[in-house]
Amino acid sequence: MTNFLRIQAIASFIGLVIIIVIFELIRRRKFIEKYALLWIFSATAIVVFSLFPKLLYRIARILDLHYITVLLILIFLFLL
């Protein structure tokens, strides 16, 4: 297994674990649903971009921007 595939697998696993933990915390009523949606969205984005890494390049090509610019825009939107 190459390093890239290993990193992909680890990132996907971490994203799935975050989603499971968030749902469990919601079930136990220890986490507010308003904040849970943000975390679930973020974890889903981690899983999607780790399973389909070329998707970010495709978005960059469609927007006619560099890869790092699109990544920074996504990070900024997350922080908002």
C-alpha positions in Angstrom: 0.0 0.0 0.0 1.5 3.3 -1.0 1.7 6.2 1.4 -1.0 8.2 -0.5 -3.5 5.3 -0.2 -2.6 4.9 3.4 -3.3 8.5 4.1 -6.6 8.3 2.1 -7.7 5.3 4.2 -6.8 7.0 7.5 -8.6 10.2 6.5 -11.7 8.3 5.5 -11.6 6.3 8.7 -11.2 9.5 10.9 -14.1 11.1 9.1 -16.4 8.1 9.7 -15.3 7.9 13.3 -16.2 11.6 13.8 -19.6 11.1 12.2 -20.3 8.1 14.5 -19.2 9.9 17.6 -21.3 12.9 16.8 -24.4 10.8 16.3 -23.7 9.0 19.6 -23.3 12.3 21.4 -26.6 13.6 19.9 -28.3 10.4 21.0 -27.1 10.8 24.5 -28.2 14.5 24.4 -24.7 15.7 25.2 -24.3 17.7 22.0 -26.4 20.5 20.6 -27.9 19.7 17.2 -27.0 23.1 15.8 -23.3 22.5 16.3 -23.6 18.8 15.3 -24.7 19.7 11.8 -21.5 21.7 11.3 -19.4 18.7 12.5 -21.3 16.2 10.5 -20.9 18.4 7.4 -17.2 18.8 8.0 -16.7 15.0 8.6 -18.6 14.2 5.4 -16.4 16.6 3.5 -13.3 14.9 4.9 -14.7 11.5 3.8 -15.7 12.7 0.3 -12.4 14.5 -0.4 -10.3 11.6 0.9 -12.2 9.1 -1.2 -12.3 11.3 -4.3 -9.1 13.4 -4.1 -9.4 14.5 -7.8 -12.7 16.2 -6.9 -10.8 19.2 -5.4 -8.7 19.4 -8.6 -11.8 19.3 -10.7 -13.4 22.1 -8.6 -10.3 24.2 -9.1 -10.3 23.6 -12.8 -14.0 24.6 -13.1 -13.5 27.8 -11.0 -10.2 28.4 -12.9 -8.3 28.7 -9.7 -5.2 27.0 -8.3 -5.6 23.9 -6.1 -4.3 25.6 -3.0 -6.7 28.6 -3.5 -9.7 26.3 -3.6 -8.5 24.5 -0.5 -8.1 27.8 1.4 -11.6 28.9 0.3 -13.0 25.7 1.7 -11.1 26.2 4.9 -12.3 29.8 5.2 -16.0 28.7 4.6 -15.6 26.1 7.3 -14.3 28.7 9.7 -17.3 31.0 8.9 
